[in-house]
Amino acid sequence: MEREALGMIYSVNNFQHYMLGKNFIFHVDHSTLLYLVSKASLTGKLARWTLLFQEFELDIIHQPGAQHAVVDYLSRLVSEEVPT
């Protein structure tokens, strides 16, 4: 869960100038990440992450891993070319 949350933190930090004032959606495959935005009392780094997310208008949508059709598209890409 923490690695995917760190991915969300990384993307928000790097692209915050594009995301401020816009509504955007994170599609995640860990339902525990929904806990970050719905839990009222958090402590430690989860509280810091939640404060960061509160600056933005974001929605987190849970999709089970089987429904992510193109997540690993580049790693599963098969080339029909014969290497020379």
Secondary structure, 3 states (H helix, E strand, C coil): CHHHHHHHHHHHHHCHHHHCCCEEEEEECCHHHHHHHHCCCCCHHHHHHHHHHCCCEEEEEECCHHHCCCCCHHHHCCCCCCCC
